[in-house]
Amino acid sequence: MKNPTLLKEMLDYRGRDEMPDDFDTFWNKQVAEVEVSQDYQLLEKDFQIAYATCYELTFKSGNGGQIYAKLVVPKLSEKVPVLFHFHGYMGQG
């Protein structure tokens, strides 16, 4: 069953946490912290995707926690758009 009201709300949903007033400054600061840190591990994995090279990426967050991500890089010669998809907490990949 489709709920048109819910679908409309999802278009503007920004998550449970408030977004900083100056998102560009916030984002640039976060990127700079990651670029400075060399404390990450990138391991090539076989995720059964023939058209892409796949990796597991782990790194430390600013508060000392561990961030785990899956990185999928298409095997194409041309440029493609980048998509960051947040998919849940605590191993719900």
Phi and psi in radians as a Rosetta constraint file:
Dihedral C 1 N 2 CA 2 C 2 CIRCULARHARMONIC -1.633 0.35
Dihedral N 2 CA 2 C 2 N 3 CIRCULARHARMONIC 2.414 0.35
Dihedral C 2 N 3 CA 3 C 3 CIRCULARHARMONIC -1.996 0.35
Dihedral N 3 CA 3 C 3 N 4 CIRCULARHARMONIC 1.779 0.35
Dihedral C 3 N 4 CA 4 C 4 CIRCULARHARMONIC -1.025 0.35
Dihedral N 4 CA 4 C 4 N 5 CIRCULARHARMONIC -0.600 0.35
Dihedral C 4 N 5 CA 5 C 5 CIRCULARHARMONIC -1.140 0.35
Dihedral N 5 CA 5 C 5 N 6 CIRCULARHARMONIC -0.791 0.35
Dihedral C 5 N 6 CA 6 C 6 CIRCULARHARMONIC -1.109 0.35
Dihedral N 6 CA 6 C 6 N 7 CIRCULARHARMONIC -0.746 0.35
Dihedral C 6 N 7 CA 7 C 7 CIRCULARHARMONIC -1.050 0.35
Dihedral N 7 CA 7 C 7 N 8 CIRCULARHARMONIC -0.702 0.35
Dihedral C 7 N 8 CA 8 C 8 CIRCULARHARMONIC -1.143 0.35
Dihedral N 8 CA 8 C 8 N 9 CIRCULARHARMONIC -0.719 0.35
Dihedral C 8 N 9 CA 9 C 9 CIRCULARHARMONIC -1.109 0.35
Dihedral N 9 CA 9 C 9 N 10 CIRCULARHARMONIC -0.633 0.35
Dihedral C 9 N 10 CA 10 C 10 CIRCULARHARMONIC -1.131 0.35
Dihedral N 10 CA 10 C 10 N 11 CIRCULARHARMONIC -0.485 0.35
Dihedral C 10 N 11 CA 11 C 11 CIRCULARHARMONIC -1.079 0.35
Dihedral N 11 CA 11 C 11 N 12 CIRCULARHARMONIC -0.549 0.35
Dihedral C 11 N 12 CA 12 C 12 CIRCULARHARMONIC -1.912 0.35
Dihedral N 12 CA 12 C 12 N 13 CIRCULARHARMONIC 0.106 0.35
Dihedral C 12 N 13 CA 13 C 13 CIRCULARHARMONIC -1.146 0.35
Dihedral N 13 CA 13 C 13 N 14 CIRCULARHARMONIC 2.304 0.35
Dihedral C 13 N 14 CA 14 C 14 CIRCULARHARMONIC -2.064 0.35
Dihedral N 14 CA 14 C 14 N 15 CIRCULARHARMONIC 0.234 0.35
Dihedral C 14 N 15 CA 15 C 15 CIRCULARHARMONIC 1.557 0.35
Dihedral N 15 CA 15 C 15 N 16 CIRCULARHARMONIC 3.121 0.35
Dihedral C 15 N 16 CA 16 C 16 CIRCULARHARMONIC -1.430 0.35
Dihedral N 16 CA 16 C 16 N 17 CIRCULARHARMONIC -0.500 0.35
Dihedral C 16 N 17 CA 17 C 17 CIRCULARHARMONIC -1.541 0.35
Dihedral N 17 CA 17 C 17 N 18 CIRCULARHARMONIC 2.498 0.35
Dihedral C 17 N 18 CA 18 C 18 CIRCULARHARMONIC -1.226 0.35
Dihedral N 18 CA 18 C 18 N 19 CIRCULARHARMONIC 2.487 0.35
Dihedral C 18 N 19 CA 19 C 19 CIRCULARHARMONIC -1.464 0.35
Dihedral N 19 CA 19 C 19 N 20 CIRCULARHARMONIC 2.468 0.35
Dihedral C 19 N 20 CA 20 C 20 CIRCULARHARMONIC -1.032 0.35
Dihedral N 20 CA 20 C 20 N 21 CIRCULARHARMONIC 2.641 0.35
Dihedral C 20 N 21 CA 21 C 21 CIRCULARHARMONIC -1.030 0.35
Dihedral N 21 CA 21 C 21 N 22 CIRCULARHARMONIC -0.768 0.35
Dihedral C 21 N 22 CA 22 C 22 CIRCULARHARMONIC -1.895 0.35
Dihedral N 22 CA 22 C 22 N 23 CIRCULARHARMONIC 1.487 0.35
Dihedral C 22 N 23 CA 23 C 23 CIRCULARHARMONIC -1.102 0.35
Dihedral N 23 CA 23 C 23 N 24 CIRCULARHARMONIC -0.643 0.35
Dihedral C 23 N 24 CA 24 C 24 CIRCULARHARMONIC -1.076 0.35
Dihedral N 24 CA 24 C 24 N 25 CIRCULARHARMONIC -0.748 0.35
Dihedral C 24 N 25 CA 25 C 25 CIRCULARHARMONIC -1.130 0.35
Dihedral N 25 CA 25 C 25 N 26 CIRCULARHARMONIC -0.786 0.35
Dihedral C 25 N 26 CA 26 C 26 CIRCULARHARMONIC -1.011 0.35
Dihedral N 26 CA 26 C 26 N 27 CIRCULARHARMONIC -0.862 0.35
Dihedral C 26 N 27 CA 27 C 27 CIRCULARHARMONIC -1.087 0.35
Dihedral N 27 CA 27 C 27 N 28 CIRCULARHARMONIC -0.803 0.35
Dihedral C 27 N 28 CA 28 C 28 CIRCULARHARMONIC -1.069 0.35
Dihedral N 28 CA 28 C 28 N 29 CIRCULARHARMONIC -0.654 0.35
Dihedral C 28 N 29 CA 29 C 29 CIRCULARHARMONIC -1.139 0.35
Dihedral N 29 CA 29 C 29 N 30 CIRCULARHARMONIC -0.762 0.35
Dihedral C 29 N 30 CA 30 C 30 CIRCULARHARMONIC -1.114 0.35
Dihedral N 30 CA 30 C 30 N 31 CIRCULARHARMONIC -0.743 0.35
Dihedral C 30 N 31 CA 31 C 31 CIRCULARHARMONIC -1.101 0.35
Dihedral N 31 CA 31 C 31 N 32 CIRCULARHARMONIC -0.744 0.35
Dihedral C 31 N 32 CA 32 C 32 CIRCULARHARMONIC -1.071 0.35
Dihedral N 32 CA 32 C 32 N 33 CIRCULARHARMONIC -0.701 0.35
Dihedral C 32 N 33 CA 33 C 33 CIRCULARHARMONIC -1.114 0.35
Dihedral N 33 CA 33 C 33 N 34 CIRCULARHARMONIC -0.696 0.35
Dihedral C 33 N 34 CA 34 C 34 CIRCULARHARMONIC -1.205 0.35
Dihedral N 34 CA 34 C 34 N 35 CIRCULARHARMONIC -0.716 0.35
Dihedral C 34 N 35 CA 35 C 35 CIRCULARHARMONIC -1.122 0.35
Dihedral N 35 CA 35 C 35 N 36 CIRCULARHARMONIC -0.602 0.35
Dihedral C 35 N 36 CA 36 C 36 CIRCULARHARMONIC -1.261 0.35
Dihedral N 36 CA 36 C 36 N 37 CIRCULARHARMONIC -0.666 0.35
Dihedral C 36 N 37 CA 37 C 37 CIRCULARHARMONIC -1.273 0.35
Dihedral N 37 CA 37 C 37 N 38 CIRCULARHARMONIC 2.287 0.35
Dihedral C 37 N 38 CA 38 C 38 CIRCULARHARMONIC -1.859 0.35
Dihedral N 38 CA 38 C 38 N 39 CIRCULARHARMONIC 0.226 0.35
Dihedral C 38 N 39 CA 39 C 39 CIRCULARHARMONIC -1.573 0.35
Dihedral N 39 CA 39 C 39 N 40 CIRCULARHARMONIC 1.265 0.35
Dihedral C 39 N 40 CA 40 C 40 CIRCULARHARMONIC -2.495 0.35
Dihedral N 40 CA 40 C 40 N 41 CIRCULARHARMONIC 2.838 0.35
Dihedral C 40 N 41 CA 41 C 41 CIRCULARHARMONIC -2.344 0.35
Dihedral N 41 CA 41 C 41 N 42 CIRCULARHARMONIC 2.258 0.35
Dihedral C 41 N 42 CA 42 C 42 CIRCULARHARMONIC -2.139 0.35
Dihedral N 42 CA 42 C 42 N 43 CIRCULARHARMONIC 1.965 0.35
Dihedral C 42 N 43 CA 43 C 43 CIRCULARHARMONIC -2.070 0.35
Dihedral N 43 CA 43 C 43 N 44 CIRCULARHARMONIC 2.210 0.35
Dihedral C 43 N 44 CA 44 C 44 CIRCULARHARMONIC -1.216 0.35
Dihedral N 44 CA 44 C 44 N 45 CIRCULARHARMONIC 2.344 0.35
Dihedral C 44 N 45 CA 45 C 45 CIRCULARHARMONIC -2.305 0.35
Dihedral N 45 CA 45 C 45 N 46 CIRCULARHARMONIC 2.769 0.35
Dihedral C 45 N 46 CA 46 C 46 CIRCULARHARMONIC -1.755 0.35
Dihedral N 46 CA 46 C 46 N 47 CIRCULARHARMONIC 1.740 0.35
Dihedral C 46 N 47 CA 47 C 47 CIRCULARHARMONIC -1.663 0.35
Dihedral N 47 CA 47 C 47 N 48 CIRCULARHARMONIC 0.264 0.35
Dihedral C 47 N 48 CA 48 C 48 CIRCULARHARMONIC 1.112 0.35
Dihedral N 48 CA 48 C 48 N 49 CIRCULARHARMONIC 0.682 0.35
Dihedral C 48 N 49 CA 49 C 49 CIRCULARHARMONIC -2.076 0.35
Dihedral N 49 CA 49 C 49 N 50 CIRCULARHARMONIC 1.847 0.35
Dihedral C 49 N 50 CA 50 C 50 CIRCULARHARMONIC -1.176 0.35
Dihedral N 50 CA 50 C 50 N 51 CIRCULARHARMONIC -0.534 0.35
Dihedral C 50 N 51 CA 51 C 51 CIRCULARHARMONIC -1.627 0.35
Dihedral N 51 CA 51 C 51 N 52 CIRCULARHARMONIC 0.211 0.35
Dihedral C 51 N 52 CA 52 C 52 CIRCULARHARMONIC -2.570 0.35
Dihedral N 52 CA 52 C 52 N 53 CIRCULARHARMONIC 2.685 0.35
Dihedral C 52 N 53 CA 53 C 53 CIRCULARHARMONIC -1.670 0.35
Dihedral N 53 CA 53 C 53 N 54 CIRCULARHARMONIC 2.307 0.35
Dihedral C 53 N 54 CA 54 C 54 CIRCULARHARMONIC -2.077 0.35
Dihedral N 54 CA 54 C 54 N 55 CIRCULARHARMONIC 2.569 0.35
Dihedral C 54 N 55 CA 55 C 55 CIRCULARHARMONIC -2.423 0.35
Dihedral N 55 CA 55 C 55 N 56 CIRCULARHARMONIC 2.724 0.35
Dihedral C 55 N 56 CA 56 C 56 CIRCULARHARMONIC -1.806 0.35
Dihedral N 56 CA 56 C 56 N 57 CIRCULARHARMONIC 2.276 0.35
Dihedral C 56 N 57 CA 57 C 57 CIRCULARHARMONIC -2.101 0.35
Dihedral N 57 CA 57 C 57 N 58 CIRCULARHARMONIC 2.189 0.35
Dihedral C 57 N 58 CA 58 C 58 CIRCULARHARMONIC -2.242 0.35
Dihedral N 58 CA 58 C 58 N 59 CIRCULARHARMONIC 2.478 0.35
Dihedral C 58 N 59 CA 59 C 59 CIRCULARHARMONIC -2.743 0.35
Dihedral N 59 CA 59 C 59 N 60 CIRCULARHARMONIC 2.872 0.35
Dihedral C 59 N 60 CA 60 C 60 CIRCULARHARMONIC -1.468 0.35
Dihedral N 60 CA 60 C 60 N 61 CIRCULARHARMONIC 2.428 0.35
Dihedral C 60 N 61 CA 61 C 61 CIRCULARHARMONIC -1.477 0.35
Dihedral N 61 CA 61 C 61 N 62 CIRCULARHARMONIC 3.007 0.35
Dihedral C 61 N 62 CA 62 C 62 CIRCULARHARMONIC -1.069 0.35
Dihedral N 62 CA 62 C 62 N 63 CIRCULARHARMONIC -0.458 0.35
Dihedral C 62 N 63 CA 63 C 63 CIRCULARHARMONIC -1.712 0.35
Dihedral N 63 CA 63 C 63 N 64 CIRCULARHARMONIC 0.212 0.35
Dihedral C 63 N 64 CA 64 C 64 CIRCULARHARMONIC 1.622 0.35
Dihedral N 64 CA 64 C 64 N 65 CIRCULARHARMONIC -0.076 0.35
Dihedral C 64 N 65 CA 65 C 65 CIRCULARHARMONIC -1.332 0.35
Dihedral N 65 CA 65 C 65 N 66 CIRCULARHARMONIC 2.931 0.35
Dihedral C 65 N 66 CA 66 C 66 CIRCULARHARMONIC -1.777 0.35
Dihedral N 66 CA 66 C 66 N 67 CIRCULARHARMONIC 2.278 0.35
Dihedral C 66 N 67 CA 67 C 67 CIRCULARHARMONIC -1.847 0.35
Dihedral N 67 CA 67 C 67 N 68 CIRCULARHARMONIC 2.310 0.35
Dihedral C 67 N 68 CA 68 C 68 CIRCULARHARMONIC -2.066 0.35
Dihedral N 68 CA 68 C 68 N 69 CIRCULARHARMONIC 2.345 0.35
Dihedral C 68 N 69 CA 69 C 69 CIRCULARHARMONIC -2.500 0.35
Dihedral N 69 CA 69 C 69 N 70 CIRCULARHARMONIC 2.725 0.35
Dihedral C 69 N 70 CA 70 C 70 CIRCULARHARMONIC -1.843 0.35
Dihedral N 70 CA 70 C 70 N 71 CIRCULARHARMONIC 2.306 0.35
Dihedral C 70 N 71 CA 71 C 71 CIRCULARHARMONIC -2.051 0.35
Dihedral N 71 CA 71 C 71 N 72 CIRCULARHARMONIC 2.149 0.35
Dihedral C 71 N 72 CA 72 C 72 CIRCULARHARMONIC -2.084 0.35
Dihedral N 72 CA 72 C 72 N 73 CIRCULARHARMONIC 2.052 0.35
Dihedral C 72 N 73 CA 73 C 73 CIRCULARHARMONIC -1.985 0.35
Dihedral N 73 CA 73 C 73 N 74 CIRCULARHARMONIC 1.998 0.35
Dihedral C 73 N 74 CA 74 C 74 CIRCULARHARMONIC -1.057 0.35
Dihedral N 74 CA 74 C 74 N 75 CIRCULARHARMONIC 2.533 0.35
Dihedral C 74 N 75 CA 75 C 75 CIRCULARHARMONIC -1.562 0.35
Dihedral N 75 CA 75 C 75 N 76 CIRCULARHARMONIC 1.209 0.35
Dihedral C 75 N 76 CA 76 C 76 CIRCULARHARMONIC -2.214 0.35
Dihedral N 76 CA 76 C 76 N 77 CIRCULARHARMONIC 2.658 0.35
Dihedral C 76 N 77 CA 77 C 77 CIRCULARHARMONIC -1.526 0.35
Dihedral N 77 CA 77 C 77 N 78 CIRCULARHARMONIC -0.427 0.35
Dihedral C 77 N 78 CA 78 C 78 CIRCULARHARMONIC -1.566 0.35
Dihedral N 78 CA 78 C 78 N 79 CIRCULARHARMONIC 2.814 0.35
Dihedral C 78 N 79 CA 79 C 79 CIRCULARHARMONIC -1.239 0.35
Dihedral N 79 CA 79 C 79 N 80 CIRCULARHARMONIC 2.525 0.35
Dihedral C 79 N 80 CA 80 C 80 CIRCULARHARMONIC -2.307 0.35
Dihedral N 80 CA 80 C 80 N 81 CIRCULARHARMONIC 2.721 0.35
Dihedral C 80 N 81 CA 81 C 81 CIRCULARHARMONIC -1.123 0.35
Dihedral N 81 CA 81 C 81 N 82 CIRCULARHARMONIC 2.725 0.35
Dihedral C 81 N 82 CA 82 C 82 CIRCULARHARMONIC -1.802 0.35
Dihedral N 82 CA 82 C 82 N 83 CIRCULARHARMONIC 2.431 0.35
Dihedral C 82 N 83 CA 83 C 83 CIRCULARHARMONIC -2.228 0.35
Dihedral N 83 CA 83 C 83 N 84 CIRCULARHARMONIC 2.189 0.35
Dihedral C 83 N 84 CA 84 C 84 CIRCULARHARMONIC -1.833 0.35
Dihedral N 84 CA 84 C 84 N 85 CIRCULARHARMONIC 2.130 0.35
Dihedral C 84 N 85 CA 85 C 85 CIRCULARHARMONIC -2.118 0.35
Dihedral N 85 CA 85 C 85 N 86 CIRCULARHARMONIC 1.980 0.35
Dihedral C 85 N 86 CA 86 C 86 CIRCULARHARMONIC -1.443 0.35
Dihedral N 86 CA 86 C 86 N 87 CIRCULARHARMONIC 2.184 0.35
Dihedral C 86 N 87 CA 87 C 87 CIRCULARHARMONIC -2.145 0.35
Dihedral N 87 CA 87 C 87 N 88 CIRCULARHARMONIC 0.280 0.35
Dihedral C 87 N 88 CA 88 C 88 CIRCULARHARMONIC 2.233 0.35
Dihedral N 88 CA 88 C 88 N 89 CIRCULARHARMONIC -3.137 0.35
Dihedral C 88 N 89 CA 89 C 89 CIRCULARHARMONIC -1.843 0.35
Dihedral N 89 CA 89 C 89 N 90 CIRCULARHARMONIC 2.734 0.35
Dihedral C 89 N 90 CA 90 C 90 CIRCULARHARMONIC 0.872 0.35
Dihedral N 90 CA 90 C 90 N 91 CIRCULARHARMONIC 1.043 0.35
Dihedral C 90 N 91 CA 91 C 91 CIRCULARHARMONIC 1.368 0.35
Dihedral N 91 CA 91 C 91 N 92 CIRCULARHARMONIC 0.320 0.35
Dihedral C 91 N 92 CA 92 C 92 CIRCULARHARMONIC -1.577 0.35
Dihedral N 92 CA 92 C 92 N 93 CIRCULARHARMONIC 0.682 0.35
